Amino acid sequence: MRLSTRATNVSPSATLAISRKAKELRSKGIDVIGFGAGEPDFDTPAHIAAAAALAVTSGDTRYAPSKLPELHSAVCEAVREATGVSYTPKQVLVSCGAKHTLYNVMQALIDPGDEVILFAPYWVTYPEQVALAGGRPVIVETSVEDDFAPDLEAVRAAITGRTRAIIVNSPSNPCGSVYGESVLEGLAAIAVEHDLMVVSDEIYDRLTYDGRPHRSILECGAGMAERTVYVNGPSKTYAMTGWRLGWALGPEPLISAMADLQDHCTSNPASFAIAGCVEALTGPQDCVEAMRAEFEQRRDFMYGRLSSMSCCRVSKPRGAFYALPDFSPIMGTTRAGVTIQDSMDLAGFLLEHAGVALVPGTPFGAPTSARLSFATSMAHIEEGLDRIERALC
């Protein structure tokens, strides 16, 4: 069978692949500690689940319309409270998850040959979605020594006549970095100077640590709302990953074009999930702080342990629920007869010889690093880090 070039050029998801492999080993009775999770390990708060259940029993199970006044208004209010920027419901599109939202953005914004600037380490899906739209990802490297903040001069140097957009992800997946005010304002100034769009993925905006509030690039200068697509959703904040809800806010012509694309691909999210999402945004918020505080305790422990290990270097995660230690100190060395040349070798070795599943950094643009999620129990974190240290250090 002949498949399309588009389909054959897409790389499999490393995060999903490692989760599948860990589950396969567990099904065989092998004890595996998993650090691959890209989702909270908490249940969806009860009041949110109850709102969705009530919608189901009340018969709200038919196709949802494109216009969702209650949810669109709740999203607009949530964004206004978070950023100070006001949107109208016509500037909102709700999709089947933030990943779907980002796909819509790229399909509506990027023409073949357009370039999109990404900061490495980046979320694995960004370059794939750019390429699916016919665009070219242009990578600007960052370093663990600089807490993964992009160098503004390097960003300027990457811009060409084909550059269309910059993707900003703060707090970041995979490294937990949170961009400071000077970086965000610098990126905003570059976008204005070169007439670029900014795709701001803020899905982890409520998960920041050390008393540091989240700041959006939307807040960094006049006119940013006109050139920014703001992407968010309830999945990480409210432990609603399986509900498949996400949204974009931006200039009305772009949102309208994305809505037209969505109408011919997926239509709209499930009606009862929408009811739960309204409750998430408008109901009690104490559940968010409870989960955030627990993540911060786990972050503190994981960072402390990784910092003490001789086999890696690590930047302190300031948000999200990931650490991205760099294992350069042991690259090229041999453990138990296995030579570790890159993160793929590292992940395979730890899975087979230590019973630890983590996500190799190579698909994130970090070939000597690995992503560890602390969206798992403290007991698993302690045991998993013990195993890594025994196996590598």
CORRARA-V973892 format. One record per backbone hydrogen bond with DSSP energy under -0.5 kcal/mol. NH is the residue of the N-H (numbers start at 1). CO is the residue of the C=O. E is the energy in kcal/mol with one decimal. If there is no record, write none. Layout:
nh=NH co=CO e=E
nh=NH co=CO e=E
This chain:
nh=3 co=1 e=-0.6
nh=8 co=4 e=-2.2
nh=9 co=5 e=-1.6
nh=10 co=7 e=-0.9
nh=17 co=13 e=-2.0
nh=18 co=14 e=-2.2
nh=19 co=15 e=-1.5
nh=20 co=16 e=-2.2
nh=21 co=17 e=-2.2
nh=22 co=18 e=-2.3
nh=23 co=19 e=-2.2
nh=24 co=20 e=-2.2
nh=25 co=21 e=-2.1
nh=26 co=22 e=-2.3
nh=27 co=23 e=-2.2
nh=28 co=24 e=-0.7
nh=28 co=25 e=-0.9
nh=29 co=26 e=-2.2
nh=30 co=25 e=-2.2
nh=32 co=30 e=-0.7
nh=33 co=355 e=-3.1
nh=34 co=32 e=-0.6
nh=35 co=33 e=-0.5
nh=35 co=357 e=-4.0
nh=45 co=238 e=-0.6
nh=48 co=45 e=-0.9
nh=49 co=45 e=-1.9
nh=50 co=46 e=-2.6
nh=51 co=47 e=-1.3
nh=52 co=48 e=-1.8
nh=53 co=49 e=-2.5
nh=54 co=50 e=-2.4
nh=55 co=51 e=-1.7
nh=56 co=52 e=-1.9
nh=57 co=53 e=-2.4
nh=58 co=54 e=-1.4
nh=59 co=56 e=-1.7
nh=60 co=55 e=-3.0
nh=61 co=59 e=-2.0
nh=68 co=66 e=-0.7
nh=72 co=68 e=-3.4
nh=73 co=69 e=-2.2
nh=74 co=70 e=-1.9
nh=75 co=71 e=-2.8
nh=76 co=72 e=-2.5
nh=77 co=73 e=-2.2
nh=78 co=74 e=-2.3
nh=79 co=75 e=-2.5
nh=80 co=76 e=-2.3
nh=81 co=77 e=-2.5
nh=82 co=78 e=-1.8
nh=83 co=79 e=-2.7
nh=84 co=79 e=-0.6
nh=84 co=80 e=-2.1
nh=85 co=79 e=-0.6
nh=91 co=88 e=-2.4
nh=92 co=89 e=-1.6
nh=93 co=248 e=-2.2
nh=95 co=246 e=-3.3
nh=97 co=95 e=-1.6
nh=98 co=245 e=-0.6
nh=101 co=97 e=-2.0
nh=102 co=98 e=-2.6
nh=103 co=99 e=-1.9
nh=104 co=100 e=-2.4
nh=105 co=101 e=-2.2
nh=106 co=102 e=-2.4
nh=107 co=103 e=-2.4
nh=108 co=104 e=-2.0
nh=109 co=105 e=-1.8
nh=110 co=106 e=-2.5
nh=113 co=134 e=-2.5
nh=114 co=111 e=-2.4
nh=115 co=162 e=-2.5
nh=116 co=136 e=-2.0
nh=117 co=165 e=-2.5
nh=118 co=138 e=-2.8
nh=120 co=118 e=-0.6
nh=120 co=140 e=-2.3
nh=121 co=364 e=-0.7
nh=122 co=364 e=-2.4
nh=126 co=123 e=-1.5
nh=127 co=123 e=-0.5
nh=128 co=124 e=-0.7
nh=129 co=125 e=-2.6
nh=130 co=126 e=-2.2
nh=131 co=127 e=-2.3
nh=132 co=128 e=-2.3
nh=133 co=129 e=-1.1
nh=133 co=130 e=-0.6
nh=134 co=131 e=-1.9
nh=135 co=130 e=-2.4
nh=136 co=114 e=-2.8
nh=138 co=116 e=-3.0
nh=139 co=137 e=-0.5
nh=140 co=118 e=-2.9
nh=141 co=139 e=-0.6
nh=142 co=120 e=-1.3
nh=146 co=143 e=-0.6
nh=147 co=144 e=-1.5
nh=148 co=143 e=-2.9
nh=149 co=146 e=-1.6
nh=152 co=150 e=-0.5
nh=155 co=151 e=-1.8
nh=156 co=152 e=-2.3
nh=157 co=153 e=-2.2
nh=158 co=154 e=-1.0
nh=158 co=155 e=-0.7
nh=159 co=155 e=-0.6
nh=159 co=156 e=-1.2
nh=163 co=160 e=-1.3
nh=164 co=115 e=-3.4
nh=165 co=115 e=-1.2
nh=166 co=197 e=-2.0
nh=167 co=117 e=-2.5
nh=168 co=166 e=-0.6
nh=168 co=199 e=-2.7
nh=170 co=201 e=-0.7
nh=171 co=177 e=-0.7
nh=172 co=177 e=-1.8
nh=174 co=172 e=-0.5
nh=176 co=172 e=-1.9
nh=184 co=180 e=-2.4
nh=185 co=181 e=-2.7
nh=186 co=182 e=-1.9
nh=187 co=183 e=-2.6
nh=188 co=184 e=-2.4
nh=189 co=185 e=-2.2
nh=190 co=186 e=-2.1
nh=191 co=187 e=-2.4
nh=192 co=188 e=-2.2
nh=193 co=189 e=-2.8
nh=194 co=190 e=-2.3
nh=195 co=192 e=-0.9
nh=196 co=191 e=-2.7
nh=197 co=164 e=-2.2
nh=198 co=227 e=-2.8
nh=199 co=166 e=-2.7
nh=200 co=198 e=-0.8
nh=200 co=229 e=-2.5
nh=201 co=168 e=-2.8
nh=201 co=199 e=-0.8
nh=202 co=200 e=-0.9
nh=202 co=231 e=-2.8
nh=205 co=202 e=-1.9
nh=207 co=204 e=-2.0
nh=208 co=206 e=-0.7
nh=209 co=318 e=-2.2
nh=212 co=209 e=-1.5
nh=213 co=211 e=-0.6
nh=219 co=216 e=-1.6
nh=220 co=217 e=-1.7
nh=221 co=219 e=-0.7
nh=224 co=221 e=-1.5
nh=226 co=223 e=-0.5
nh=227 co=223 e=-0.6
nh=227 co=224 e=-1.0
nh=228 co=225 e=-0.5
nh=229 co=198 e=-3.0
nh=230 co=228 e=-0.6
nh=230 co=249 e=-2.8
nh=231 co=200 e=-2.8
nh=231 co=229 e=-0.5
nh=232 co=247 e=-2.2
nh=238 co=234 e=-2.4
nh=240 co=234 e=-0.5
nh=240 co=235 e=-1.6
nh=241 co=235 e=-0.6
nh=243 co=240 e=-1.3
nh=244 co=241 e=-1.1
nh=246 co=95 e=-1.6
nh=247 co=232 e=-2.9
nh=248 co=93 e=-2.1
nh=249 co=230 e=-2.1
nh=250 co=91 e=-1.5
nh=254 co=251 e=-0.6
nh=255 co=251 e=-2.2
nh=256 co=252 e=-2.7
nh=257 co=253 e=-1.9
nh=258 co=254 e=-2.4
nh=259 co=255 e=-2.2
nh=260 co=256 e=-2.0
nh=261 co=257 e=-2.0
nh=262 co=258 e=-2.5
nh=263 co=259 e=-2.2
nh=264 co=260 e=-0.9
nh=264 co=261 e=-0.9
nh=265 co=262 e=-1.6
nh=266 co=262 e=-1.8
nh=267 co=262 e=-2.4
nh=274 co=270 e=-1.8
nh=275 co=271 e=-1.5
nh=276 co=272 e=-1.7
nh=277 co=273 e=-2.1
nh=278 co=274 e=-2.2
nh=279 co=275 e=-1.6
nh=280 co=276 e=-2.1
nh=281 co=277 e=-2.3
nh=282 co=278 e=-2.2
nh=283 co=279 e=-2.6
nh=288 co=285 e=-1.1
nh=289 co=285 e=-1.1
nh=290 co=286 e=-2.0
nh=291 co=287 e=-2.1
nh=292 co=288 e=-2.6
nh=293 co=289 e=-2.7
nh=294 co=290 e=-1.6
nh=295 co=291 e=-2.4
nh=296 co=292 e=-2.3
nh=297 co=293 e=-1.8
nh=298 co=294 e=-2.0
nh=299 co=295 e=-2.9
nh=300 co=296 e=-2.6
nh=301 co=297 e=-1.9
nh=302 co=298 e=-2.9
nh=303 co=299 e=-3.0
nh=304 co=300 e=-2.1
nh=305 co=301 e=-2.4
nh=306 co=302 e=-2.7
nh=307 co=303 e=-2.6
nh=308 co=304 e=-0.9
nh=308 co=305 e=-0.7
nh=309 co=305 e=-0.5
nh=309 co=306 e=-1.3
nh=312 co=309 e=-0.8
nh=313 co=326 e=-2.2
nh=318 co=176 e=-2.5
nh=319 co=176 e=-1.3
nh=320 co=204 e=-0.5
nh=320 co=207 e=-2.1
nh=322 co=319 e=-0.6
nh=323 co=372 e=-2.4
nh=325 co=370 e=-0.6
nh=326 co=313 e=-3.6
nh=327 co=325 e=-0.6
nh=327 co=368 e=-2.8
nh=330 co=327 e=-1.8
nh=331 co=327 e=-0.6
nh=331 co=328 e=-1.3
nh=332 co=340 e=-4.0
nh=333 co=330 e=-2.0
nh=333 co=340 e=-0.5
nh=335 co=338 e=-2.9
nh=338 co=335 e=-2.5
nh=339 co=337 e=-0.5
nh=340 co=333 e=-2.9
nh=340 co=338 e=-0.5
nh=341 co=339 e=-0.8
nh=343 co=367 e=-2.6
nh=346 co=342 e=-2.1
nh=347 co=343 e=-2.7
nh=348 co=344 e=-2.1
nh=349 co=345 e=-2.7
nh=350 co=346 e=-2.6
nh=351 co=347 e=-2.1
nh=352 co=348 e=-2.1
nh=353 co=349 e=-3.0
nh=354 co=350 e=-1.6
nh=355 co=350 e=-0.7
nh=356 co=350 e=-2.0
nh=357 co=33 e=-3.0
nh=358 co=356 e=-0.7
nh=359 co=371 e=-2.0
nh=360 co=358 e=-0.6
nh=361 co=369 e=-2.4
nh=364 co=361 e=-1.5
nh=365 co=362 e=-2.0
nh=366 co=361 e=-2.5
nh=369 co=366 e=-1.9
nh=370 co=325 e=-1.6
nh=371 co=359 e=-3.0
nh=372 co=323 e=-2.8
nh=373 co=35 e=-2.5
nh=374 co=321 e=-2.2
nh=376 co=374 e=-1.0
nh=381 co=377 e=-2.3
nh=382 co=378 e=-2.8
nh=383 co=379 e=-2.3
nh=384 co=380 e=-2.9
nh=385 co=381 e=-2.5
nh=386 co=382 e=-2.0
nh=387 co=383 e=-2.2
nh=388 co=384 e=-2.2
nh=389 co=385 e=-2.5
nh=390 co=386 e=-2.4
nh=391 co=387 e=-2.1
nh=392 co=388 e=-2.2
nh=393 co=389 e=-1.9
